């Protein structure tokens, strides 16, 4: 049964008196948690992560003595963090009731403690105060309280960010990396694009299902024994796929948890990097090209494929393979380790007055016509002298 509550006379939010278990079937597009209640332990997790990192919570001295809570329970660190801050307390009987639904009056009490200067209040009555709060409503209340506490329009100062990613498996592997999700069952969201709040790689709260048939863009794919491996750089998701596929960069459309369509990006081969930054990539053989919005960089030079960054593309080397789509670089794959036998030095004319070079075992300067070798000592010259030195 679903009911509605007016928050501070301003915002209409939904409540639900149903149980805490989400259905096993795939989640539908839309807000998450309107039909499920939030437990006290999950509310404690969302609050604790606003004030601590997971590492800080794990390093806390064990102090709680609730008869229905063990130090081995996944929620123990979060509950202890909330108790330390004075947001939560146990009962007179010495219990915490971690799995009990958070009630409406408890939610208001938490709001009062989180944001004591916030004036809008939940309308409590004898009929609704003990109703279970929906997961969706709790997340909205928490965001409102945290922003009001510091008078800010975002959760940035708490270290909390909003992420948008395709969930590739129930263990938290997403197309943008791996996240942990203590107490949260990600099974209904596998192969869906969702938005969620996260802090230091821990999913704090789920927000919405954006797409049930998402496209994973610019993902490194390889095939092995009838299976397609989607490499994120922090792990690989394995999906059944019977068609032959060359190893490379693809857009992969998922439907009902299966591969529906695969579109290849064009390999432009190995090219020499002349200049690179977060906006563009200048290749000696192709000229200057912009990075695509969802571009990825992989390091495939070792035994495993790892996530990399544009800063790992070393100017003057040709150890990368580059992939193009619609006139943009959508991915770069570092195939071999960079061996720096030569170094190009950019002099910025009037902006740069002097330059100093040194090397542990000496070095050679070349202007394309002449060369001059220097031993271990450093070489310093004004820019004009540097150009004329050879």
C-alpha positions as CSV (number, residue, x, y, z in Angstrom):
1,X,0.0,0.0,0.0
2,X,1.4,3.4,-1.0
3,X,0.7,6.7,0.7
4,X,1.9,10.3,0.4
5,X,3.3,12.7,2.9
6,X,3.7,16.5,2.5
7,X,7.3,17.5,3.6
8,X,7.3,21.0,5.1
9,X,4.3,22.0,3.0
10,X,6.5,22.0,0.0
11,X,7.3,18.6,-1.4
12,X,5.0,15.6,-2.0
13,X,6.9,12.4,-1.3
14,X,5.8,8.7,-1.2
15,X,5.8,6.3,1.6
16,X,5.4,2.5,1.4
17,X,4.4,0.0,4.1
18,X,5.7,-3.0,2.1
19,X,8.7,-5.1,3.0
20,X,12.4,-4.4,2.5
21,X,13.1,-7.1,-0.1
22,X,13.4,-5.9,-3.7
23,X,11.9,-8.2,-6.3
24,X,14.3,-10.7,-8.0
25,X,13.3,-9.7,-11.5
26,X,15.1,-7.0,-13.5
27,X,14.4,-3.5,-12.2
28,X,12.3,-1.2,-14.4
29,X,13.3,2.2,-15.7
30,X,12.5,5.0,-13.2
31,X,13.2,6.0,-9.6
32,X,14.6,3.2,-7.4
33,X,12.9,2.3,-4.1
34,X,9.4,3.7,-4.3
35,X,7.9,0.3,-3.5
36,X,10.4,-0.9,-0.9
37,X,11.2,0.3,2.6
38,X,14.5,1.2,4.0
39,X,16.0,-0.6,7.0
40,X,17.6,1.1,10.0
41,X,21.0,-0.5,9.1
42,X,20.8,0.9,5.5
43,X,19.8,4.3,6.8
44,X,22.9,4.1,9.1
45,X,25.1,3.3,6.2
46,X,24.0,6.2,4.1
47,X,24.5,8.6,7.1
48,X,27.9,7.2,8.2
49,X,29.4,7.4,4.7
50,X,28.6,11.2,4.7
51,X,31.0,11.7,7.6
52,X,33.5,8.9,7.3
53,X,35.4,6.9,4.7
54,X,35.1,3.1,4.7
55,X,38.7,2.9,5.9
56,X,38.0,5.2,8.8
57,X,34.9,3.2,9.8
58,X,36.9,-0.1,9.6
59,X,39.7,1.3,11.8
60,X,37.3,2.4,14.6
61,X,37.7,0.5,17.9
62,X,34.9,-1.9,18.4
63,X,32.6,-0.4,21.1
64,X,29.0,-1.3,20.4
65,X,27.2,-3.8,22.7
66,X,23.9,-4.4,21.1
67,X,22.5,-7.9,21.7
68,X,21.2,-8.2,18.1
69,X,24.3,-6.9,16.4
70,X,27.6,-8.6,15.8
71,X,31.0,-7.0,14.9
72,X,31.0,-9.4,11.9
73,X,27.8,-8.0,10.5
74,X,28.2,-5.9,7.3
75,X,26.4,-3.0,8.9
76,X,28.4,-2.9,12.1
77,X,31.0,-0.2,11.1
78,X,28.2,2.1,9.7
79,X,26.0,1.7,12.8
80,X,29.0,2.4,15.0
81,X,29.8,5.5,13.0
82,X,26.3,6.8,13.4
83,X,26.3,6.1,17.2
84,X,29.6,7.9,17.5
85,X,28.1,10.9,15.9
86,X,25.0,10.8,18.0
87,X,22.6,10.2,15.2
88,X,21.4,6.7,16.2
89,X,20.9,5.0,19.5
90,X,19.7,1.6,20.7
91,X,16.6,0.6,22.7
92,X,16.4,0.4,26.5
93,X,16.5,-3.4,26.1
94,X,20.0,-3.1,24.6
95,X,19.0,-3.9,21.0
96,X,19.5,-1.9,17.8
97,X,17.0,-3.6,15.5
98,X,19.2,-3.3,12.4
99,X,16.8,-5.0,9.9
100,X,13.7,-3.2,11.2
101,X,12.0,-0.7,8.9
102,X,12.9,2.9,9.5
103,X,9.7,4.6,10.6
104,X,8.5,8.1,9.7
105,X,9.0,9.5,13.2
106,X,12.6,8.0,13.3
107,X,13.3,9.7,9.9
108,X,12.2,13.1,11.3
109,X,14.4,12.6,14.4
110,X,17.4,11.9,12.1
111,X,16.6,15.0,10.1
112,X,16.5,17.0,13.3
113,X,19.9,15.7,14.3
114,X,21.5,16.0,10.8
115,X,20.1,19.5,10.1
116,X,18.8,21.1,13.3
117,X,18.3,24.5,11.6
118,X,16.2,23.1,8.8
119,X,12.7,24.4,9.3
120,X,10.6,22.2,7.0
121,X,9.2,19.1,8.7
122,X,7.4,15.9,7.9
123,X,3.7,16.1,8.9
124,X,3.5,13.4,11.6
125,X,0.1,12.0,12.8
126,X,-0.9,9.2,15.1
127,X,-1.7,7.2,12.0
128,X,1.4,7.6,10.0
129,X,4.3,8.1,12.5
130,X,5.0,4.3,12.7
131,X,4.7,3.7,9.0
132,X,7.8,2.4,7.1
133,X,9.7,5.0,5.1
134,X,10.4,4.1,1.4
135,X,13.9,3.8,0.2
136,X,13.3,6.5,-2.4
137,X,11.9,8.9,0.2
138,X,14.8,8.2,2.6
139,X,17.4,9.1,0.0
140,X,15.6,12.3,-0.8
141,X,15.4,13.2,2.9
142,X,19.0,12.4,3.5
143,X,20.1,14.6,0.6
144,X,17.9,17.5,1.8
145,X,19.3,17.2,5.4
146,X,23.0,17.0,4.3
147,X,22.7,20.0,2.0
148,X,20.9,22.0,4.6
149,X,23.4,21.1,7.3
150,X,26.2,22.9,5.4
151,X,24.0,25.4,3.5
152,X,25.2,24.0,0.1
153,X,23.5,22.9,-3.1
154,X,25.5,19.7,-3.5
155,X,27.1,16.9,-1.6
156,X,30.6,17.6,-2.9
157,X,32.0,18.7,0.5
158,X,31.0,15.3,1.9
159,X,33.0,13.5,-0.8
160,X,29.8,12.1,-2.3
161,X,29.4,12.1,-6.1
162,X,26.6,11.1,-8.4
163,X,27.7,8.4,-10.9
164,X,26.0,7.1,-14.0
165,X,27.2,3.6,-15.1
166,X,26.1,0.3,-16.7
167,X,26.1,-2.4,-14.1
168,X,27.8,-5.5,-15.6
169,X,27.4,-8.0,-12.8
170,X,25.9,-8.3,-9.3
171,X,29.4,-7.9,-7.7
172,X,29.6,-4.2,-8.5
173,X,31.6,-4.3,-11.8
174,X,30.4,-1.4,-13.9
175,X,31.5,-0.2,-17.3
176,X,33.3,2.7,-15.6
177,X,35.0,0.6,-13.0
178,X,34.3,-1.5,-9.9
179,X,32.3,-0.4,-6.9
180,X,31.5,-2.1,-3.6
181,X,27.9,-2.1,-2.4
182,X,27.7,-3.4,1.2
183,X,24.1,-4.4,2.0
184,X,22.8,-3.6,-1.5
185,X,21.7,-6.4,-3.9
186,X,22.7,-5.3,-7.4
187,X,21.2,-8.4,-9.1
188,X,18.0,-6.6,-10.4
189,X,20.2,-3.9,-11.9
190,X,22.7,-6.1,-13.8
191,X,22.9,-5.1,-17.5
192,X,21.1,-1.8,-16.8
193,X,22.3,1.8,-16.7
194,X,21.7,3.4,-13.3
195,X,22.6,6.5,-11.4
196,X,23.8,6.3,-7.8
197,X,25.5,8.1,-5.0
198,X,29.0,6.9,-4.2
199,X,32.0,7.8,-2.0
200,X,35.5,6.4,-2.4
201,X,34.2,3.5,-4.6
202,X,31.4,2.5,-2.2
203,X,27.8,2.8,-3.4
204,X,26.0,4.9,-0.8
205,X,22.5,4.9,-2.4
206,X,20.8,3.9,-5.6
207,X,18.8,6.7,-7.4
208,X,17.3,5.7,-10.8
209,X,17.4,3.1,-13.5
210,X,18.2,5.2,-16.6
211,X,18.0,2.4,-19.3
212,X,17.1,-1.2,-19.3
213,X,18.7,-1.8,-22.7
214,X,21.9,0.3,-22.4
215,X,24.8,0.7,-24.8
216,X,28.3,0.3,-23.3
217,X,30.4,2.6,-25.3
218,X,34.0,2.2,-26.4
219,X,34.6,-1.0,-24.4
220,X,37.6,-3.3,-25.0
221,X,36.2,-6.6,-26.1
222,X,37.8,-10.0,-26.6
223,X,36.3,-13.4,-27.4
224,X,37.1,-16.8,-26.0
225,X,35.2,-20.1,-26.4
226,X,31.9,-18.6,-27.3
227,X,32.0,-15.9,-24.6
228,X,32.4,-12.2,-25.0
229,X,34.6,-10.5,-22.4
230,X,33.9,-6.8,-21.8
231,X,37.1,-5.4,-20.3
232,X,36.7,-2.4,-18.0
233,X,40.3,-2.1,-16.9
234,X,39.3,-3.2,-13.4
235,X,37.8,-6.6,-14.3
236,X,35.9,-8.2,-17.1
237,X,32.3,-9.2,-17.6
238,X,31.6,-12.4,-19.5
239,X,28.5,-12.6,-21.7
240,X,27.4,-15.4,-24.1
241,X,28.1,-14.4,-27.7
242,X,28.3,-16.9,-30.6
243,X,29.5,-14.7,-33.5
244,X,33.2,-14.4,-34.4
245,X,34.7,-11.1,-33.2
246,X,38.1,-9.6,-33.5
247,X,39.7,-8.2,-30.4
248,X,39.3,-4.4,-30.2
249,X,37.0,-1.5,-29.2
250,X,33.2,-1.8,-29.6
251,X,29.9,-0.3,-28.7
252,X,27.9,-3.2,-27.1
253,X,24.1,-2.9,-26.7
254,X,22.6,-5.1,-24.0
255,X,19.0,-6.3,-23.8
256,X,17.5,-8.4,-21.0
257,X,21.1,-9.1,-19.8
258,X,22.3,-10.4,-23.2
259,X,24.4,-9.0,-26.0
260,X,21.9,-7.6,-28.6
261,X,24.2,-5.7,-30.9
262,X,28.0,-5.1,-31.4
263,X,29.4,-2.2,-33.4
264,X,33.2,-1.9,-34.0
265,X,35.2,1.3,-33.8
266,X,37.8,1.8,-36.6
267,X,41.4,1.0,-35.7
268,X,43.8,3.6,-37.1
269,X,46.7,1.4,-36.0
270,X,49.9,2.3,-34.1
271,X,50.7,6.0,-34.3
272,X,53.3,8.2,-32.8
273,X,52.0,10.6,-30.1
274,X,53.3,14.1,-30.7
275,X,51.0,15.9,-28.2
276,X,48.2,14.9,-25.8
277,X,46.0,16.4,-23.2
278,X,42.4,15.9,-21.9
279,X,40.9,17.6,-24.9
280,X,42.8,16.5,-28.0
281,X,45.4,14.0,-29.2
282,X,48.0,14.9,-31.9
283,X,49.2,11.9,-33.8
284,X,52.1,12.2,-36.3
285,X,50.4,10.1,-38.9
286,X,46.8,11.5,-38.5
287,X,47.1,15.1,-37.2
288,X,45.1,16.5,-34.3
289,X,41.9,14.7,-33.3
290,X,39.5,15.4,-30.4
291,X,38.8,12.8,-27.7
292,X,35.3,11.4,-27.8
293,X,33.1,12.2,-24.8
294,X,33.2,8.6,-23.4
295,X,36.8,7.8,-24.6
296,X,38.7,5.2,-22.8
297,X,42.5,4.4,-22.4
298,X,43.7,0.9,-21.7
299,X,47.1,-0.5,-20.8
300,X,47.4,-3.9,-22.5
301,X,51.2,-4.1,-22.3
302,X,51.1,-6.4,-19.3
303,X,49.5,-9.8,-18.5
304,X,46.1,-8.2,-17.7
305,X,44.3,-5.3,-19.3
306,X,44.3,-2.3,-17.0
307,X,42.6,1.1,-16.9
308,X,44.9,3.9,-17.9
309,X,44.7,7.7,-18.6
310,X,45.7,10.0,-21.4
311,X,48.7,11.0,-19.2
312,X,50.0,7.4,-19.8
313,X,50.4,8.1,-23.5
314,X,54.1,9.2,-23.7
315,X,54.9,11.8,-26.3
316,X,57.4,10.6,-28.9
317,X,56.4,6.9,-28.6
318,X,54.4,4.7,-30.9
319,X,53.4,2.0,-28.5
320,X,49.7,2.6,-28.6
321,X,46.9,1.5,-31.0
322,X,44.2,4.1,-31.5
323,X,40.5,3.8,-32.4
324,X,38.4,6.4,-34.2
325,X,34.7,6.9,-34.5
326,X,32.9,9.9,-36.2
327,X,36.2,11.8,-36.5
328,X,37.1,11.5,-32.8
329,X,39.4,9.2,-30.9
330,X,37.2,6.9,-28.8
331,X,39.9,4.7,-27.3
332,X,43.6,4.2,-27.0
333,X,45.2,0.8,-26.2
334,X,48.9,0.8,-25.0
335,X,50.2,-2.4,-26.6
336,X,53.9,-2.3,-25.6
337,X,55.9,-0.6,-22.8
338,X,57.2,2.8,-23.7
339,X,61.0,2.8,-24.2
340,X,62.3,6.4,-24.2
341,X,65.4,6.5,-26.2
342,X,64.7,10.0,-27.5
343,X,63.0,13.0,-25.9
344,X,61.5,16.0,-27.7
345,X,61.8,19.3,-25.8
346,X,59.3,22.1,-26.6
347,X,60.6,25.6,-26.2
348,X,57.9,28.3,-25.8
349,X,59.8,31.2,-27.2
350,X,59.4,34.4,-25.3
351,X,57.5,32.6,-22.5
352,X,60.5,30.5,-21.6
353,X,63.9,32.3,-20.8
354,X,66.2,29.3,-20.0
355,X,66.3,25.6,-20.1
356,X,68.3,23.0,-18.1
357,X,68.8,19.4,-19.0
358,X,70.6,16.7,-17.1
359,X,70.7,12.9,-17.1
360,X,72.3,10.3,-14.8
361,X,74.3,8.7,-17.7
362,X,74.7,11.6,-20.0
363,X,72.6,12.6,-23.0
364,X,72.8,13.7,-26.7
365,X,71.2,16.9,-28.1
366,X,70.2,17.0,-31.8
367,X,68.8,19.7,-33.9
368,X,68.1,17.4,-36.9
369,X,71.4,18.3,-38.5
370,X,74.1,18.1,-35.8
371,X,74.5,16.3,-32.6
372,X,76.4,17.0,-29.4
373,X,76.9,14.6,-26.5
374,X,77.0,15.7,-22.8
375,X,78.2,13.7,-19.9
376,X,76.5,13.6,-16.5
377,X,76.8,17.3,-15.8
378,X,73.7,19.4,-16.5
379,X,73.5,21.7,-19.6
380,X,71.9,25.1,-19.1
381,X,71.5,27.8,-21.7
382,X,69.1,30.7,-22.5
383,X,66.6,29.6,-25.1
384,X,68.4,31.3,-28.0
385,X,71.7,29.8,-26.9
386,X,70.1,26.4,-26.6
387,X,68.9,26.6,-30.2
388,X,72.4,27.8,-31.4
389,X,74.4,25.4,-29.2
390,X,74.5,22.7,-31.8
